Amino acid sequence: MKATNPWTTYRTRFLVKAKQLPSSLTFTDSLGRQHSGRKGDYLVESADGVLRIAPRQIFEDIYVPLQATHDEMPAPNQAPAILSLPPHLTRKSPQPYRERHNSSPGLRSF
């Protein structure tokens, strides 16, 4: 397969890289499993490097592409920037533990 289509990062519960097949493709993976897809299906690479083919309808129903803006695109010799998540998907940072001090040493609060 030619490397004319660049990889695009998609998200679901997990991040994957995928590219749409410009023509039919059949291959055997390192475990001996045969994969085949038609034009329009997606070649999917998981985070651990495993390749598989996902049918177009299923892939497009499950995965949403992460779009990098022009400002987020790294320069050719620069490390890629970390994509930030929308505010509703981020977690609060852990807060430092502070001991509570009583204003009066002999009084205890319940």
Residue, then its C-alpha position, 0 to 999 in steps of 0.5 A: m500500500k502506498a503511503t499517500n494517505p497520511w495517518t489521522t488520529y481518531r478517538t473513542r474510548f481509546l486513541v487509534k491512528a487510521k487511514q481510509l483504504p484507497s483500494s482493496l487490501t489483504f494482509t496477514d498479521s504477526l499472529g497469522r490472522q488474515h485481514s481484508g478490506r475494500k476501498g473506503d474501509y479503514l486500516v486501524e493501528s492501535a496504541d500497541g502497534v497492532l493493525r486491523i481493518a475496520p469496515r467503513q460504516i462501523f468505523e465512522d459510527i464509532y470513531v471521531p477524528l481529532q482535528a489539529t488546528h494549524d497552530e497545533m501542527p508541529a514544525p517538521n523538526q519539532a516534537p508534536a504538541i500535546l492536544s488539550l482536552p475541552p474543559h468538560l473532559t478535564r479533571k481537576s488537579p489534586q489539591p495539596y493536603r492542609e492540616r486544619h489548625n484549631s484557633s484555640p489549642g484546648l478546643r476541639s471541633f466535632 
